[in-house]
Amino acid sequence: MRWTMVVLASCLMTAGCVGGSSMAERQDENIQSSLQYDGVPCDQLLAQRNQVAQQNNLPITAKPTFSNPAMGFGPFTPDMRSKARRDADKASGEIDAMSRSIERRDCGKPKKKDKFALPGSKPASPAQ
């Protein structure tokens, strides 16, 4: 009985820690920085986000999700998700990062006017 527990514990630790294959590590990899998309023009970024969402059948508001493993066993729980699920979770991270960049830069919204004027008033001519 005692040897069985030792072997089981070592197998769990090996399965979860080898090569970054634990569920917690792989889910953390889905989080991406939105700063990498700040150099992409707004119209191109909007099209790219929409394309990624469409290819993965996800909404453009997709966000990464996290499972809730048993308390304290997150780093030791092997990633048992299917390849399709892992790909969809990765795409959710990309979509979320793109959306944060779009929101921060106000992409897709009309440009704000620089000058304030009263409604109905005529703009001043430069000759005055």
RAPE-V317191 format. One line per field, one symbol per residue. ss: DSSP state (H for helix, E for strand, - for the rest). burial: 1 if it has 9 or more other C-alpha atoms within 8 Angstrom, else 0. Layout:
# RAPE-V317191
ss=???
burial=???
This chain:
# RAPE-V317191
ss=-HHHHHHHHHHHHHHHHHHH-EHHHHHH-----HHHH----HHHHHHHHHHHHHH------------------HHH-E----HHHHHHHHHHHHHHHHHHHHHH------------------------
burial=00000000000111111000111111100111010011000100110011011100010101010000000001111110000001011111111111111100001000000000000000000000
